[in-house]
Amino acid sequence: MTKVLLTGAGGQDGYYLAHKLCRLGYEVYGVVRPGDPARYKYLTEVPFLSLVQADLLDYPSLMSVATVIYPDIIINTAGLTSPAACWGTPELAFQVNGLGAVRLLETYASPNIKFIQFGSIADFGPYGASKQYAQVMMDDYRNRGFATTTIRFAGHHSPRRSGQFFSKKVVSVIAGIKRGEQGQLHLGDLSRSQDWGAAPDFMDAVIEILDMEPGTYTVGTGDPYTLEEFVKAAFLIAELNMDDHVVSESFHVQPYDVASLSAGPDARLSWRPQVDFLQLVDWLVTSELEVPGVRINV
């Protein structure tokens, strides 16, 4: 049985990828940061997933895992994933997203292990810089004979997103408005466009890439929508009037941004996105409201 070490098992991508890998018969060890086990109670619903504790910032903890688990594949989904949060903690972003990936790879340092690094199409700001560093290092290790792969992801979302992310903030406030607990949603500039993929859908691309040659691959919808279009669709699905509740303000969550951040799926992949924009928005809103709607297969 193929053994997989999956870091970031408590995050959005790790959660959905663990489900898929376990169903396919992989022996999966999910790495979570040390702490209260109750934080990861929801992972007990993933059949056949074994949890181990380690931290990308803590080399001894990684070594302790390496002494008992020798995987065939390492998939590093762990990281500081909110670009906005990375602006406030650029050194931490580099330590976790950049050096953390190298630290994990060096823990095993074996050309016989497939190493899959989760990257990003973003190449600006502390978040983008930290991911770019990790990608360059994966390229370097691959040139030296290691089976290292970087998957560059465009935007993808799910109900498991944290409140730091725009999509989760919007649907959470909409749910509060619907329940009469909140009245307004304060938002800044909504002109930026991006991909709106579904996280479980994107993890299907990862499954395909596991059997491909080491390299750099891109996973995205190539079909961007603006933040404003997302907000309008979310209010419409919730049967609310956006104009009654959205307050426009001139604030920014990060010093600068790009007008559009999108990429199509890698031409070498047979995978193509199955969940469209409106299906994704419906899933996010109805999941937050806990009412029937589109359901995405995890």
N, C-alpha and C positions, 0 to 999 in steps of 0.2 A: 504494500500500500504506500502510495506517495505521501511523504510527510511534508507539511507546509507550516512554516513559522510566519504568522501574520501579525505584524505590529499595528497598533492603533485599532485593535479589535473593538474598543469602546466608542469609536467614532462612526460617523455616517457611513463611509465607504467600507470600513472594516466590518461593520455589522452586516451589511448586505452581501459582501463578498464571502464572509464566513458561512452564511446560509447556503450560498451557491456551491461553495467548495465542499461542504459537508454532504450536501445532497448528491454530489458527483462521486463521493466515495473517498475523497482525500482525508488523510489524518491531519486535522488542523489544531495547531496550538496558537491560541490567541493571546498576544502580549498586551497587558494593560498596565498602567502606571500603578505603583504601590499606593495603597490607601484603603479606605473603607470598602470591603467587598460589596456592601449594599449599593454602591455607585454603579456596579456592573451586574446587578441582579437580573436586568432584562436580557443579558446574554445567556442566561440559563435556558432560554427558550430555543436556542440554537442547538439542534441535536448533534451529539458527538463532538462538540467543541470543548477542548480542554483549555483552561485559562492559566497563564503564568504571569508573574509580576516582574517588570523590568522598566527601565526608563532610558530613553536615548541620551539623556544628559549624564547618565551614571554608568560608566564603563564597567565597574565591578558587578553591577546588577546584570548587565548583558553577558558578562563572562560566566556568571552563575547559571544562567539559562543554557549557555553553550556547553556546559559540562554535563548536562542531562538530556538535552535535545539537539540532535544533529539532523537538520532537515535536508530534504532534497531541493526545496524551493523556499526562499525568503521573500515575502512581499511586504514592503515598507509603506504602509498607508499613514503612519503616524506623522504628526507635525502640528505646527501652529498654523492653522488653515485659514484664519480670517485675515485677509489683506489689510483691513482697517486696523485690526488689533496689532498687526506687525509694525505699523507706523509708530505706535507708542512704545514698542519693545523691540527695536531693530536688532540688538545684540542677541536677545533670546531667540528671535526668528532665525538668525544665522546659526546659532548653536544647535537648535533643534532640527530645522529643515535642511540645513547644509551639512554641518559637521556631524549631526546625529546620524545621517545616512551613511557617511564614511565610517563613523565609529561602529555602526552595526555591521557593515561589510567587513571591516578589519577584525571584528570579533571572530568571524569564521574564516575569512581570507582563504577560501578554497575555490579553485576554478571549476570544481565539480558541482557546485551549488548554483542554481539559477537565482539571480537576485533581481527582483522587480522593484523599481523605485517609482513612486507616484510623483509626477511632476506637474507642471502647469504651462499653459500657453502664455500666461502673464510673464512679462520680462521687465517690469518696472517696479520701483518701490522696494522696501525691504523684503516683502514676501517674494516678489518676482526674482530679486537678486539671490535670495537664499535657495530658491528652487533651481535657478540657473546654475549656481555653483554645484549643487548636487548632480545636475545633469552632466556638466562638464567632467566631473569626477567619475561618473559612470562610464562616460566615453573613454576616459583615460584607462580605467581598469579593464574595459573591454579590449582596448588596444594591447593590453598586456596579457590577454588570454583568459580573462574572467567572463563568465556568462551574465553580463549585466545589461539590463534593459531599463529605459526610462519611458513611462507612458505620460505624455503631455495631455492633460485634461482641460477641456473648456468647462464652462459653468454647468454644474449639475446639482440637483436639489432633491430633498425628500422631507417628510415630517420629522426625520431625525436630526435635521439641522439645528444648531444652537441659535439662541436669540441674538447672537452677534451678527447674523447674516440678514441681509435685506429681505429675502423671501420669507423667512420665519418671523421677522418683526412685523411685516405687513399682515400676514395671515393671522398672527396672534392677536393683533389689535383689532382686526376685522371681527374675529370671534368674540372679543370682548365687547365690541359695539353691538354685535348681534344679541348678546346676552344682557345688554343694558348696563354693563360694568364700565364701559368707556364711551367717550363721545367723539373723540377726534384722533386722527392719525397725522402726526407732524412729519413732513418729508421735505427733503431738499431738492436739488436738481434731479429731474427724472428723464433727462434726454439721452443718457448713456444707453447703448444697446449691448446685448450680450447673448450668449447661448443659454438656453433653458432646458438642459437635459434632465432626465430622471436618473437618480443614482443607481437604482437596481438595474436599469437598462444599460447604463454605462459599464457596470461590473460584468455584464455578459461579454463585453469587448475584452476585458481583462482575461476572462477564461480562454478566449480564442488566442490571445497573445502568449499565454503560457506555453503553447505548443509551437510557437514561431521562433525564428532565429533571433538571438539577442540583437538589440538595436534600439532605436528611438522611434516611437509610434505616437500618433496623435488621435485623440478620441474627442469628437465634438459633433454637434448637430449641423453646424454650418448654416443655421437658420436663426439669426439673431432677432430679438424683439427688445424694445426699449423698456426701461423701468416703468415708465408711464403706462405702457400697454399691459404690463404685468399687473399693476395696481388696478387699472380699469377692469381687467378680466376677473380679478379676484373679488372686487366689489359686486360685479354683475352676477357671479356664481353664488355669492352670499345673499343676493337679492337686496342689495343696498345701493343707495345713490352716492357715488363717490364724491360728488360736489358738496354734499351735505356734511361730509366728515373729514375730508383731507384739508389740512392747513399747510400751505406752501411757505417754506422758510429758506433763507439764503445761508444755509450752513453746509459744510462738507465733512464727511467722516474721515477723509484723508487729504493730505496736502494737494495732491493732484491725481488725475485719473485719465483714462483714454476714452475717446468718443465711442469706440466699439471694440469689443473683445470677443472674437468668434473664430472658429476653425472647423472645417469639415472633417469627416472621418478619414483616416489614413487609407489611401488607395489600395494598400496591400491587404487590408482587412475585408473579409466578407461581411462583417458586422456593419449594420446600419441602424440608426436610432429607430425604435419602434413606438416611442411615446412622443406625441407632438406637444406643442406649447399649451394648447387649451386643455388637453388631458392632464398635463402636469399641474397646471393651476387648479383644476378641479380637484385633483388628488390632494394637493396641499390644503386647500380651503376646507373641503369636506372632512378630511382627517382631523383638522383642528376643531371643527364644529362637531365632530363625532356623529355625522349624519351620512346616509348612503350617498355614494357618488362613484367616481371612477376608482377602481382598485388596481394597483400596479403589482404584478407578480414579483415578490422579492426572491 
